[in-house]
Structure formats: C-alpha cells, structure tokens
Amino acid sequence: MKKILTLSLILSLIFHSQSLFALITLQEEEKIGREVLQEVSRSLEMLRDIEANAYINQLGDLLIKKGVSFSPFQFRFYLIKDKTFNAFSVPGGYIFLNTGLFDYLESEDELAAIMAHEVSHNLARHVAKRIETAKRMQIALTGATLAAILLGGGQAGQIVGITGSALAHTKLLSYSREDEEEADRLGFEIFTKVGFNPKAMSKIFEKLSRESSFAVELNYRYLLTHPLPQERLTYLQNLVEKFKIPYQDQYILSKDPVYFKRLRAKVRAHSEDSSDLILTLKTQLRDREDPWLRYTLAMSLMQARFFVDAERELKKALDNLPARDYFKLDLAELYFSKGNYLGAQRLLTEITFENTALKDLLEVKRKSLLARTLLEMGALKESYALFKALEAESIIAHDPTFFYFYALLCAKIDLLGESHFYFGKHYENRGDFKTALFHYKKALSFLEKNSKIYVEAENKVKLFERREEKKKHQGVK
C-alpha cells in the first residue's frame, strides 16, 4: 500500500494548473522520464512477461500511429504488479499501467480507452506545465527526486531531502479539472479515430467513477490522481451519444476477444499472490465450472511451481476453450518450466500462428522460448543461431531475460566478448548501470576492435563514465 500511495504523490507533485511560463524542453522531459523509469524498475515489481509487455506497446503504437497526427515523444508502456485500479504517465511519453486494471477490463477497447487518456496527458504536456510551475515555486522536482519518492514515505524524504514545505504543496500541484477534461477530450478523439467503440470509453470510466467513490470512503488516496466527478462522466457520455451506434467491441489490434481474455487471465496469474489466488479460484470452481477460471488457476499453479497440478488444470480448461494455437504456447511454456524440454521442443516446433493478427508477437515469443529450450538441452549451436536471429527483432526489447540467457549461452561457447556485451545490455535494461559498465569494459578486452558490438560497447563505456563524472561533480552519491 505504501508504494501505491507514493505513486499518487509523484502525480500530485508534478501536475498543476496551466502555467504562464515557458515549458521545460522535450529533452528535459525525456531525461526525467528515463530517470523515473530506472528507479521504478529498481524499486517496484514490474511484470516481466514479453507477451504482455509487447502487446500493450503494440496497442499504444496503434493509438499513436492512427490516432495522433504528430507526437514529440516516443511512447513506451509498462506494467506494474499491483492490484489497484490505476494508471499514470510521467514526462517524455512513459506510461505506467497497474496490473489491477485488468481485473476491471472486459475488452481490448476498454484498455485502449485508458491508454488513450494517459497518452493525452503527455501530448498536452500537462506534466511539463506542472514541473515548470513547481520550478517557479522553488520546489526541486528532478527525475531522481520524483523516482526517489516512489521508494516510499519517510525513507525517500531522507534520501533526497524533500522538505515538509514541498510536500505541503502536493494539493496545490495536483491535476486541474481543465487538465483532466482536456485529456478526456483528446483521448476520446484519439480512441475513436483509431476505430475503437466510443461506448467502451464511457463504460470503463463509469467503473473508475465507482472505484473512486469507494476509494474516497476508505481513504485510498492513490485513486485521487484521476478525480472523476459526475460532470466529467456526463461529458464523456454526451460525446458517446453523438455516435449513435450499438455497443460492440472492435478489437482493432488483436481481432480476437479470446486472446484478450487469455491475456487478462495471464496478467492476473502473474501479478497476484499465488497462494491466495489459487485458494480463491478453487473455491469459485466448486460453485461453478468455468474454463476461464480453470485456465487462470492453471497459470497461477504454474507461477507457484505446482507443475503437475498446473498441467492437469490447463488441459481440462483447454478442452472447453476455443481452439487457438496460442494456448499450445502456454502448454509449451509449462513443459519448459517443469523441465520437460523434449515436450516443449516438440510443441514449439509444431506451433504456427497463421490465423492470428498478433502473429509477429507470438512468433517472437515462440522462438525465444525455443532458443532457451535448446540451450537447456545442450544444442548450443542451434540455440545460438536462434538468439542471433532474434536479436534484431524490435519485440525482443520487451523480454527482460533475453540478453541474460544470450550472455550465458555465449559464455558456454567461449564467446567471452559477446557474453560480457550481452550481460551489459541486460543490466543496462534493468537500470543497473554500474554492473552494466563493468561488463561493457570487460567486453572491450575480448572483442575484435572496430567490430559493430565493440564500437557499441565503447560508446556505452564513454556514456556511463561521463554520467559517473557528472554525478561526482554534482556531489551525488
């Protein structure tokens, strides 16, 4: 709960009414956003699933490409493991979604509505205006300060020296109604321009309104980052009424409501406490048979490493769910997790994704899992070929473990320069720049000079050493 309250504190610090002063630059916004991301990655538990992360980023890309005529930011979307109904944005196009959102979402359209709203806050540069206002009030709000607040309560204050007078301004620096209404309007325009059903937006915001009212009663302040008075809800409903179309979800990205239900179940299994969720699901299944409840149970059992029970429940669920090849991917992942590498290899070799709009995403996940399976089986040459081919795939950036296992493989086949290089990339992606710098330096002692990755490693070393020197100059520990 402490960490969630501090997420709201960040938002209340950086969002305020319209500023009359010049905005911070786009470069400053990007720097602040990158620093916040690094600290969030260190201090909060992120959902480390390549498929879920690639999916929300592809959905975000769709909103930007088809719904926005011009964007100064390269938007990136992240999932935080937390059950609360919340989403927020930070400078530079960084959007964070709590996994708890998925408990309330019934369709891809509703998820797109939430994301469009958050994108709109960034496009309208509400964040920049709030930070500029804070500057004029002589409140220090660097990216490091904002990220440190995420560490929680008094400890964060001690780390960065946040004063009581600064914290006293949190109410003053909260989102204005004008900001929220502008984000509602711009988000609605983006959302409908892409082709999603407009009624999905009013539907999900009605849910947010109910949750917000309940939260106020219980003093759950994290939901107050997006106050939703009846006037805003009525405004959205009036916008929807102009379309005069029946409610029907569009699933513009996935083209498949079954896929979204599967994703929602997987996110729930990944993000909730396994023991509590398993108990809850077993109780619900005693009252009524539901293949989606059983599928969620199977995914949760797999997370808890009860592999025999997970396989039994997954096969029962799949007997009553629509036939889709991506369910075979789940079974292959289960086989891999339990050490049945031959079974995993067989399935991963057979699976095709010809009849899905998300073929590229699923194919990258299949190949990356197959590469790891071959690594475990000792088929190092075949594994290396797959890792090498996947490296160029943009989707692989959403896999938090790809470069780690790639580095391990390179070490096994005595490619020590490549091993250190990919360990460097792994730790850089985690925000651990000290360890990343160590590996990039080690890579230089093994790699052939003027090779592509030697040059990249050399540039990384220079970049991180400059950062270290700058920190020392500024007196940062």
SULFEN-V135690 format. One record per residue. SS is DSSP state (H for helix, E for strand, L for the rest). OMEGA is omega in whole degrees, 0 to 359 (* if undefined). Layout:
SS,OMEGA
SS,OMEGA
This chain:
L,182
H,183
H,180
H,176
H,181
H,174
H,179
H,180
H,176
H,183
H,181
H,178
H,191
H,181
L,182
L,180
L,185
L,180
L,178
L,186
L,180
L,181
L,170
L,184
L,176
H,179
H,178
H,178
H,180
H,180
H,180
H,180
H,180
H,180
H,178
H,179
H,181
H,181
H,177
H,180
H,180
H,193
H,180
L,181
L,179
E,175
L,187
L,180
L,185
H,185
H,181
H,181
H,178
H,180
H,182
H,177
H,175
H,176
H,176
H,178
H,179
H,179
H,182
H,186
H,184
H,185
H,185
L,181
L,179
L,176
L,177
L,185
L,166
L,187
L,176
E,187
E,186
E,178
E,176
E,179
L,177
L,186
L,185
L,181
L,183
L,174
E,179
E,179
E,176
E,187
L,173
L,177
L,178
E,183
E,180
E,178
E,173
E,179
H,178
H,175
H,187
H,176
H,184
L,183
L,179
L,184
L,174
H,180
H,180
H,176
H,179
H,179
H,178
H,183
H,179
H,178
H,180
H,176
H,183
H,176
H,180
H,181
H,178
L,177
L,176
H,179
H,182
H,181
H,179
H,180
H,179
H,177
H,179
H,178
H,181
H,178
L,178
L,173
L,183
L,181
L,174
L,177
H,180
H,179
H,180
H,181
H,181
H,178
H,179
L,182
L,172
L,167
H,186
H,181
H,180
H,179
H,179
H,183
H,187
H,176
L,177
L,185
L,177
H,180
H,177
H,181
H,179
L,181
L,186
L,179
L,180
L,185
L,180
L,176
L,171
L,176
H,179
H,177
H,183
H,180
H,177
H,178
H,175
H,184
H,180
H,179
H,179
H,179
H,179
H,184
H,182
H,178
H,178
H,178
L,177
L,181
L,184
H,181
H,178
H,181
H,179
H,181
H,182
H,178
H,171
H,177
H,179
H,179
H,179
H,180
H,180
H,179
H,179
H,181
H,180
H,180
H,183
H,181
L,174
L,191
H,183
H,180
H,182
H,177
H,178
H,181
L,184
L,178
L,184
H,181
H,179
H,180
H,178
H,179
H,179
H,180
H,177
H,176
H,181
H,184
H,181
L,184
L,176
L,178
L,180
L,179
L,174
L,181
L,187
L,182
L,184
L,183
L,188
L,183
L,191
L,178
H,179
H,180
H,182
H,178
H,178
H,181
H,180
H,179
H,180
H,178
H,179
H,181
H,180
H,193
H,181
L,176
L,189
H,183
H,179
H,183
H,179
H,179
H,180
H,183
H,178
H,177
H,179
H,181
H,175
H,180
H,181
L,177
L,180
L,183
H,179
H,174
H,180
H,177
H,178
H,177
H,180
H,180
H,180
H,177
H,178
H,177
H,180
L,178
L,170
L,194
H,180
H,178
H,180
H,180
H,179
H,182
H,180
H,180
H,175
H,181
H,184
H,176
H,185
L,176
L,179
L,181
L,177
L,182
H,181
H,173
H,176
H,176
H,177
H,180
H,178
H,178
H,177
H,178
H,179
H,183
H,181
H,178
L,176
L,187
H,177
H,178
H,178
H,180
H,180
H,181
H,183
H,177
H,184
H,189
L,169
L,182
L,185
L,187
L,178
L,179
L,182
L,183
H,184
H,180
H,183
H,180
H,177
H,178
H,179
H,183
H,180
H,177
H,177
H,178
H,178
H,178
H,179
H,176
H,180
H,180
H,181
L,177
L,193
H,181
H,180
H,179
H,180
H,179
H,179
H,178
H,182
H,180
H,182
H,184
L,183
L,182
L,180
H,182
H,184
H,177
H,181
H,177
L,186
L,184
L,186
H,185
H,177
H,182
H,174
H,179
H,178
H,179
H,180
H,178
H,181
H,181
L,173
L,172
L,191
H,177
H,178
H,180
H,179
H,180
H,183
H,170
H,176
H,179
H,180
H,183
H,174
H,179
H,178
L,181
L,178
L,189
H,179
H,178
H,178
H,180
H,178
H,183
H,178
H,178
H,179
H,180
H,182
H,181
L,181
L,186
L,176
L,182
L,180
L,172
L,185
H,184
H,173
H,180
H,180
H,179
H,179
H,179
H,178
H,179
H,179
H,181
H,183
H,178
H,176
H,179
H,180
H,179
H,180
H,178
H,179
H,180
H,181
H,179
L,179
L,180
L,*
